[in-house]
Amino acid sequence: MQVTETLSQGLKREFKVVLPATDLASRLDGQLNEMKAKARINGFRPGKVPVSHLKRLYGRSIMLDVVQEAVNEANRKILEENELRPAGEPKVDFDGEPADMEKAFEAQGDFAYKIALEVLPRFEIGTFDDIEVERLVADVPEEEVDRIIDRFAEQNRSFEPKEDEAATAESGDQVTLDFVGKINDEPFEGGTGTDIDLVLGSGSFIPGFEDQVIGAKVGESRVVSLTFPENYAAKLAGQAATFDVTVKTIAAPGEKKIDDDLAKAFGYEDLAKMKDQVRSSIGEEYAAASRIKWKRVLLDALDKKYAFELPEGLVAQEFNTVWAQVEAEQKKSGRTYEDEGTTEEAARADYRKIAERRVRLGLLLAEIGEKAGVKVTDEEVSKAVVERARSFPGQEKIVWDYYRKNPQALNEIRAPLFEEKTVDHVMAQVKVTDKKVTKEELMKMAEEEDEKAPDPASAE
């Protein structure tokens, strides 16, 4: 095998490779001799088929496999000997005329080809002690804990039927209803219910529904008129509808109790343990909201700190992904570049920068994580798959089987886990200043960050 480097420019590398005909012929003969011992062909005894006959029958198809195997071996050797880390699949092109290729497949001529690839950039990571990050911290208000405990108590409240025939439904009462929803006097799909329990004033139904049931008696029928909200399911959004409602039972709420018995009803040892768990859960929610902010700040700092050449192939791939999302969103919303106060050319330039940022941060975090020995365990991946499956009620097993049988899909689960653990590794080494904020300030900040363009660090 003869290898000549023909290009070494930035991250681009090209090599010319020549696989001698003698080597290919030797490989072909080896394959044919192996076949001879196993071949069963009419007119010949087992193991006695002449190699020349096998070559005439199968030589070309076997040579195709021989050449492919030789090319793969040569490419691996080039990467290993030159210590190259490819940024994507190398591109292989035959170097010569069709007649030359035919000669190579007949083992009568050398097989020459070119291999072109981009390599991953090399850069020094250094330390992170020059990066400063402000982390927003909010204490859990005791009234927030009490509010959630009170909600649990509401859910656990018992109801006693109103025996008085003249009794009417009041806010806070639980009523049992039958109803049929109609649009333009025609029942619509999903608009019918039988023996449905509803606590009036809970806001469980469409706005305006519960208010129009207040004052009804057992056995009474009413027509409830309302308009579906604009953000409701697409087919019903903004539609005027009526509901033929019949009240079947009315029950008054019993005493709302907040005590150890309430805690035990929800699986806690006592009320104190229940409050501790609620407080902890709220704290985790606040920490997740804070993370949205400080992670973006950290990634901004890393993006500014490191500058290195990017593989054009990875940038183009990421840009195409981003741009496809942009075009799909435009098609869905009907908005144009003019509506956004820009042009397609300017938008492309902006999203090109986003693609470059994602690739840069993806390569950087991959390098940091690898050198720091960051690992994602199979248990962590399985847990993430379970969480993903739970977001598809009724299809959990289908989702689970899809990921377990699809290594590429499983890597899409593993990659963000690796990213988050690497981000935590970096965060532990930067200068962090905690800033106390209120719950309202924290949640407003999280909402504002969430409305910004997604900024995953790793290229997908």
C-alpha positions as CSV (number, residue, x, y, z in Angstrom):
1,M,0.0,0.0,0.0
2,Q,1.3,3.4,-1.0
3,V,0.0,6.5,0.8
4,T,0.7,10.1,-0.2
5,E,-0.6,13.1,1.7
6,T,-1.8,15.5,-1.0
7,L,-3.4,18.2,1.3
8,S,-2.9,19.4,4.8
9,Q,-4.7,22.7,5.2
10,G,-6.3,23.8,8.4
11,L,-8.5,20.9,9.4
12,K,-8.7,19.4,5.9
13,R,-6.6,16.4,5.0
14,E,-6.4,14.5,1.7
15,F,-4.5,11.3,0.8
16,K,-3.9,9.4,-2.3
17,V,-3.8,5.6,-1.7
18,V,-2.6,2.9,-4.1
19,L,-3.5,-0.7,-3.4
20,P,-1.1,-2.9,-5.5
21,A,-2.8,-5.4,-7.8
22,T,-0.5,-8.1,-6.4
23,D,-1.9,-7.6,-2.9
24,L,-5.5,-7.6,-4.1
25,A,-4.8,-10.7,-6.2
26,S,-3.4,-12.4,-3.1
27,R,-6.4,-11.5,-1.0
28,L,-8.7,-12.8,-3.8
29,D,-6.8,-16.1,-4.0
30,G,-7.1,-16.5,-0.3
31,Q,-10.9,-16.0,-0.4
32,L,-11.2,-18.4,-3.3
33,N,-9.2,-21.1,-1.5
34,E,-11.4,-20.8,1.5
35,M,-14.4,-21.1,-0.7
36,K,-13.0,-24.2,-2.5
37,A,-13.1,-26.2,0.7
38,K,-16.8,-25.5,1.2
39,A,-18.2,-25.1,-2.3
40,R,-20.9,-27.5,-3.5
41,I,-21.2,-27.3,-7.3
42,N,-22.8,-29.8,-9.6
43,G,-20.2,-31.9,-11.5
44,F,-17.5,-31.6,-8.9
45,R,-16.8,-33.5,-5.8
46,P,-16.8,-31.6,-2.5
47,G,-13.5,-29.7,-2.1
48,K,-12.4,-30.5,-5.6
49,V,-13.8,-27.5,-7.5
50,P,-10.9,-25.8,-9.4
51,V,-10.0,-22.3,-8.2
52,S,-10.1,-21.1,-11.8
53,H,-13.7,-22.2,-12.1
54,L,-14.7,-20.5,-8.8
55,K,-12.9,-17.4,-10.0
56,R,-14.9,-17.4,-13.2
57,L,-18.1,-17.8,-11.3
58,Y,-17.6,-15.6,-8.3
59,G,-14.4,-13.7,-8.8
60,R,-15.8,-10.3,-9.5
61,S,-18.3,-10.3,-6.5
62,I,-15.6,-11.5,-4.2
63,M,-13.2,-8.9,-5.5
64,L,-15.7,-6.2,-4.7
65,D,-15.6,-7.4,-1.0
66,V,-11.8,-7.7,-1.1
67,V,-11.4,-4.1,-2.4
68,Q,-13.9,-2.7,0.2
69,E,-12.1,-4.5,3.0
70,A,-8.7,-3.4,1.8
71,V,-9.9,0.3,1.5
72,N,-11.4,0.1,5.1
73,E,-8.1,-1.3,6.4
74,A,-6.1,1.3,4.6
75,N,-8.3,4.1,5.9
76,R,-8.0,2.9,9.5
77,K,-4.2,2.7,9.2
78,I,-4.0,6.2,7.8
79,L,-6.0,7.5,10.8
80,E,-3.9,5.6,13.3
81,E,-0.5,6.3,11.9
82,N,-1.2,10.0,11.4
83,E,-3.0,10.3,14.8
84,L,-6.0,11.8,13.1
85,R,-9.4,12.3,14.8
86,P,-12.0,12.5,12.0
87,A,-14.8,15.0,12.4
88,G,-17.1,12.9,10.3
89,E,-17.1,10.1,7.8
90,P,-14.1,10.3,5.4
91,K,-15.0,10.8,1.7
92,V,-13.6,8.2,-0.7
93,D,-13.3,8.8,-4.5
94,F,-11.9,6.5,-7.1
95,D,-8.8,8.0,-8.7
96,G,-8.7,7.0,-12.3
97,E,-10.7,6.1,-15.4
98,P,-13.5,3.5,-15.5
99,A,-11.2,1.2,-17.5
100,D,-8.6,1.4,-14.7
101,M,-11.3,0.4,-12.1
102,E,-12.2,-2.6,-14.3
103,K,-8.6,-3.7,-14.4
104,A,-8.4,-3.4,-10.6
105,F,-11.5,-5.6,-10.1
106,E,-9.9,-8.2,-12.4
107,A,-6.7,-8.0,-10.3
108,Q,-4.8,-6.8,-13.4
109,G,-4.1,-3.3,-12.2
110,D,-3.6,-1.3,-9.0
111,F,-6.6,0.2,-7.2
112,A,-6.0,3.9,-6.6
113,Y,-8.3,6.2,-4.7
114,K,-8.4,9.5,-2.8
115,I,-9.6,9.9,0.8
116,A,-10.6,13.4,2.0
117,L,-11.6,14.2,5.6
118,E,-11.8,16.9,8.2
119,V,-10.2,16.4,11.6
120,L,-11.2,17.6,15.0
121,P,-9.3,20.7,16.1
122,R,-6.8,20.5,18.9
123,F,-6.8,23.1,21.6
124,E,-5.6,23.5,25.2
125,I,-8.4,23.6,27.8
126,G,-6.4,25.1,30.7
127,T,-8.3,26.3,33.8
128,F,-11.6,27.9,34.4
129,D,-10.8,30.1,37.4
130,D,-11.0,33.2,35.3
131,I,-14.7,32.7,34.7
132,E,-17.3,34.3,37.0
133,V,-20.9,33.1,37.2
134,E,-23.7,34.6,39.2
135,R,-26.2,32.0,40.5
136,L,-29.7,33.1,41.4
137,V,-30.9,31.6,44.7
138,A,-34.4,31.8,46.1
139,D,-35.5,30.6,49.5
140,V,-38.7,28.5,49.7
141,P,-41.4,30.6,51.3
142,E,-43.2,28.7,54.0
143,E,-46.5,30.0,52.6
144,E,-45.7,28.2,49.4
145,V,-45.3,25.0,51.3
146,D,-48.6,25.7,53.1
147,R,-50.3,26.4,49.8
148,I,-49.4,23.0,48.4
149,I,-50.3,21.2,51.7
150,D,-53.6,23.0,51.5
151,R,-54.1,21.8,48.0
152,F,-53.5,18.2,49.2
153,A,-56.0,18.7,51.9
154,E,-58.6,19.9,49.3
155,Q,-57.9,16.8,47.3
156,N,-58.4,14.6,50.3
157,R,-61.5,16.4,51.5
158,S,-64.6,14.3,51.9
159,F,-68.1,15.3,50.6
160,E,-71.5,14.7,52.1
161,P,-74.6,14.5,49.9
162,K,-77.1,17.3,50.4
163,E,-80.3,15.6,51.4
164,D,-82.6,18.6,51.2
165,E,-84.5,18.5,47.9
166,A,-84.4,22.3,47.7
167,A,-80.6,22.4,48.1
168,T,-78.7,24.1,45.3
169,A,-75.2,23.7,44.1
170,E,-72.8,26.2,45.6
171,S,-69.1,27.1,44.9
172,G,-67.1,24.4,46.7
173,D,-69.7,21.7,46.3
174,Q,-69.0,18.5,44.4
175,V,-71.7,17.8,41.7
176,T,-72.1,14.7,39.5
177,L,-73.0,15.6,36.0
178,D,-74.1,14.2,32.6
179,F,-73.5,16.6,29.7
180,V,-73.5,16.7,25.9
181,G,-71.5,19.4,24.2
182,K,-72.6,20.8,20.8
183,I,-71.3,23.2,18.2
184,N,-74.0,24.5,15.8
185,D,-76.4,22.2,17.5
186,E,-74.3,19.1,16.6
187,P,-72.5,17.0,19.2
188,F,-68.7,17.2,18.9
189,E,-66.2,14.5,19.6
190,G,-65.0,14.4,23.2
191,G,-67.8,16.7,24.3
192,T,-70.0,14.1,26.1
193,G,-69.6,12.9,29.7
194,T,-71.6,10.7,32.1
195,D,-71.4,10.6,35.9
196,I,-68.6,13.2,35.9
197,D,-67.6,14.5,39.3
198,L,-66.8,18.2,39.4
199,V,-65.9,20.5,42.3
200,L,-67.5,23.9,41.5
201,G,-64.9,26.7,41.7
202,S,-62.0,24.4,41.1
203,G,-61.4,25.7,37.6
204,S,-61.2,22.1,36.3
205,F,-63.6,22.8,33.3
206,I,-63.6,25.4,30.6
207,P,-63.8,28.9,31.9
208,G,-67.5,29.8,32.4
209,F,-68.8,26.3,32.7
210,E,-68.7,25.9,36.5
211,D,-70.2,29.4,37.1
212,Q,-73.3,28.4,35.1
213,V,-73.9,25.3,37.1
214,I,-74.0,27.1,40.4
215,G,-77.6,27.4,41.7
216,A,-78.8,24.2,40.0
217,K,-80.8,21.6,42.0
218,V,-80.5,17.7,41.8
219,G,-82.3,16.5,38.6
220,E,-82.2,20.0,37.0
221,S,-81.1,20.4,33.4
222,R,-79.4,23.5,32.1
223,V,-77.9,24.7,28.9
224,V,-74.4,26.1,29.5
225,S,-73.1,28.5,26.8
226,L,-69.5,29.4,26.4
227,T,-66.6,29.9,23.9
228,F,-63.5,27.7,23.9
229,P,-60.3,29.6,24.6
230,E,-58.1,30.5,21.7
231,N,-55.3,28.3,23.1
232,Y,-57.6,25.3,23.3
233,A,-57.3,22.2,21.0
234,A,-57.0,23.3,17.4
235,K,-60.4,22.1,16.2
236,L,-62.3,23.7,19.1
237,A,-60.2,26.9,19.8
238,G,-62.4,30.0,19.6
239,Q,-65.5,28.0,18.9
240,A,-68.9,28.9,20.5
241,A,-70.5,25.8,22.1
242,T,-73.4,24.8,24.3
243,F,-73.6,22.0,26.8
244,D,-76.8,20.2,27.8
245,V,-76.1,19.6,31.5
246,T,-78.0,17.5,34.0
247,V,-77.1,17.6,37.7
248,K,-77.4,14.2,39.3
249,T,-76.0,14.7,42.8
250,I,-74.8,17.6,45.0
251,A,-72.5,17.0,47.9
252,A,-71.2,19.6,50.4
253,P,-67.5,19.7,51.3
254,G,-66.6,18.2,54.7
255,E,-64.0,19.7,57.1
256,K,-60.6,20.3,55.5
257,K,-58.1,18.6,57.8
258,I,-54.3,19.3,57.8
259,D,-52.8,16.8,60.2
260,D,-50.8,13.6,60.4
261,D,-53.7,11.6,59.0
262,L,-53.6,13.7,55.9
263,A,-49.9,13.0,55.5
264,K,-50.4,9.3,56.0
265,A,-53.1,9.3,53.3
266,F,-50.4,10.5,50.9
267,G,-47.9,8.0,52.1
268,Y,-45.9,10.1,54.5
269,E,-44.9,9.2,58.1
270,D,-46.4,12.4,59.5
271,L,-47.2,16.0,58.6
272,A,-43.7,17.2,59.3
273,K,-42.2,14.7,56.9
274,M,-44.7,15.7,54.3
275,K,-43.8,19.3,54.6
276,D,-40.1,18.5,54.4
277,Q,-40.7,16.6,51.1
278,V,-42.8,19.4,49.7
279,R,-40.2,22.0,50.7
280,S,-37.4,19.8,49.0
281,S,-39.4,19.4,45.8
282,I,-40.0,23.2,45.6
283,G,-36.3,23.7,46.2
284,E,-35.5,21.4,43.3
285,E,-37.9,23.3,41.1
286,Y,-36.2,26.6,42.0
287,A,-32.7,25.1,41.4
288,A,-33.8,23.9,38.0
289,A,-35.0,27.4,37.1
290,S,-31.8,28.9,38.3
291,R,-29.8,26.4,36.3
292,I,-31.4,27.6,33.1
293,K,-29.9,31.1,33.7
294,W,-26.5,30.2,35.0
295,K,-25.9,27.5,32.4
296,R,-26.4,30.0,29.6
297,V,-24.1,32.5,31.3
298,L,-21.5,29.8,31.7
299,L,-21.8,28.7,28.0
300,D,-21.5,32.4,27.0
301,A,-18.3,32.6,28.9
302,L,-16.9,29.4,27.4
303,D,-17.9,30.5,23.9
304,K,-16.0,33.8,24.5
305,K,-13.0,32.2,26.1
306,Y,-12.2,29.6,23.4
307,A,-11.5,30.2,19.8
308,F,-10.5,27.5,17.4
309,E,-11.1,26.4,13.8
310,L,-14.3,24.5,13.3
311,P,-14.8,21.6,10.9
312,E,-16.9,23.0,8.1
313,G,-18.8,19.7,7.7
314,L,-20.1,19.8,11.3
315,V,-21.0,23.5,11.0
316,A,-22.9,22.9,7.7
317,Q,-24.7,19.9,9.2
318,E,-25.8,21.9,12.3
319,F,-26.8,24.9,10.2
320,N,-29.0,22.7,8.0
321,T,-30.7,21.3,11.1
322,V,-31.3,24.7,12.5
323,W,-32.4,26.2,9.2
324,A,-34.9,23.3,8.6
325,Q,-36.5,24.1,12.0
326,V,-36.7,27.8,11.1
327,E,-38.4,27.1,7.8
328,A,-40.8,24.6,9.4
329,E,-41.7,27.2,12.0
330,Q,-42.3,29.9,9.3
331,K,-44.5,27.5,7.3
332,K,-46.5,26.7,10.5
333,S,-46.9,30.3,11.6
334,G,-47.2,31.9,8.2
335,R,-44.8,34.7,9.2
336,T,-42.1,36.0,6.8
337,Y,-38.7,37.5,7.2
338,E,-40.2,40.9,6.6
339,D,-42.6,40.3,9.5
340,E,-39.5,39.7,11.7
341,G,-37.9,42.9,10.4
342,T,-35.1,41.0,8.6
343,T,-34.2,39.3,5.3
344,E,-33.4,35.7,4.5
345,E,-29.8,36.6,3.9
346,A,-29.5,38.3,7.3
347,A,-31.4,35.4,9.0
348,R,-29.0,32.9,7.4
349,A,-26.0,34.8,8.7
350,D,-27.5,34.9,12.2
351,Y,-28.3,31.2,12.3
352,R,-24.9,30.4,10.9
353,K,-23.4,32.0,14.0
354,I,-25.8,29.9,16.2
355,A,-24.6,26.8,14.4
356,E,-21.0,27.7,14.9
357,R,-21.6,28.4,18.6
358,R,-23.2,25.0,19.0
359,V,-20.4,23.1,17.3
360,R,-17.7,25.0,19.2
361,L,-19.4,24.4,22.5
362,G,-20.1,20.8,21.6
363,L,-16.5,20.1,20.7
364,L,-15.3,22.0,23.8
365,L,-17.5,20.1,26.3
366,A,-16.7,16.8,24.6
367,E,-13.0,17.5,25.1
368,I,-13.4,18.7,28.7
369,G,-15.6,15.8,29.6
370,E,-13.2,13.2,28.1
371,K,-10.2,14.6,29.8
372,A,-12.0,14.9,33.1
373,G,-13.2,11.3,32.9
374,V,-16.9,12.2,32.9
375,K,-18.9,9.0,32.5
376,V,-22.6,8.4,31.9
377,T,-23.6,5.1,33.5
378,D,-26.1,2.6,31.9
379,E,-28.3,3.1,34.9
380,E,-28.5,6.9,34.2
381,V,-29.3,6.2,30.6
382,S,-32.0,3.7,31.6
383,K,-33.5,6.2,34.0
384,A,-33.6,8.9,31.3
385,V,-35.3,6.4,28.9
386,V,-37.9,5.6,31.5
387,E,-38.6,9.4,32.0
388,R,-38.9,9.8,28.2
389,A,-41.3,6.8,28.0
390,R,-43.5,8.2,30.7
391,S,-44.1,11.3,28.6
392,F,-46.0,9.0,26.1
393,P,-48.9,7.5,28.2
394,G,-50.1,4.2,26.9
395,Q,-47.0,3.8,24.6
396,E,-44.4,3.3,27.3
397,K,-43.3,-0.1,26.1
398,I,-43.1,1.0,22.4
399,V,-40.9,3.9,23.4
400,W,-38.7,1.7,25.7
401,D,-38.2,-0.9,23.0
402,Y,-37.4,1.7,20.4
403,Y,-34.5,3.1,22.4
404,R,-33.2,-0.2,23.7
405,K,-33.1,-1.6,20.1
406,N,-31.7,1.6,18.5
407,P,-28.1,2.4,19.5
408,Q,-28.2,5.8,17.6
409,A,-31.4,6.8,19.5
410,L,-29.8,5.7,22.7
411,N,-26.8,8.0,22.0
412,E,-29.3,10.9,21.7
413,I,-30.3,10.1,25.3
414,R,-26.7,9.7,26.5
415,A,-25.3,12.9,24.9
416,P,-27.3,15.5,26.9
417,L,-26.6,13.5,30.1
418,F,-22.9,13.7,29.3
419,E,-23.2,17.4,28.6
420,E,-25.0,18.2,31.8
421,K,-22.4,16.3,33.9
422,T,-19.6,18.1,32.1
423,V,-21.3,21.4,32.7
424,D,-21.4,20.6,36.4
425,H,-17.7,19.7,36.3
426,V,-16.8,23.1,34.9
427,M,-19.2,24.9,37.2
428,A,-17.4,23.4,40.2
429,Q,-14.2,25.1,39.0
430,V,-15.4,28.6,38.2
431,K,-16.0,31.5,40.6
432,V,-19.6,31.4,41.6
433,T,-21.4,34.2,43.4
434,D,-24.9,33.5,44.8
435,K,-27.5,36.2,44.5
436,K,-30.6,36.1,46.6
437,V,-33.8,36.7,44.6
438,T,-37.5,36.2,45.3
439,K,-39.5,33.3,43.9
440,E,-41.2,35.7,41.5
441,E,-38.0,37.1,40.2
442,L,-36.5,33.7,39.7
443,M,-39.5,32.3,37.8
444,K,-39.8,35.5,35.6
445,M,-36.1,35.1,34.7
446,A,-36.7,31.4,33.9
447,E,-39.6,32.3,31.7
448,E,-37.6,34.9,29.8
449,E,-34.7,32.5,29.2
450,D,-37.2,29.8,28.0
451,E,-38.5,32.2,25.4
452,K,-35.1,32.7,23.9
453,A,-33.8,30.6,21.1
454,P,-32.8,27.1,22.3
455,D,-29.1,26.9,23.0
456,P,-28.0,23.2,23.3
457,A,-24.3,23.1,23.7
458,S,-23.7,19.9,21.7
459,A,-24.2,19.7,18.0
460,E,-27.0,17.3,17.2
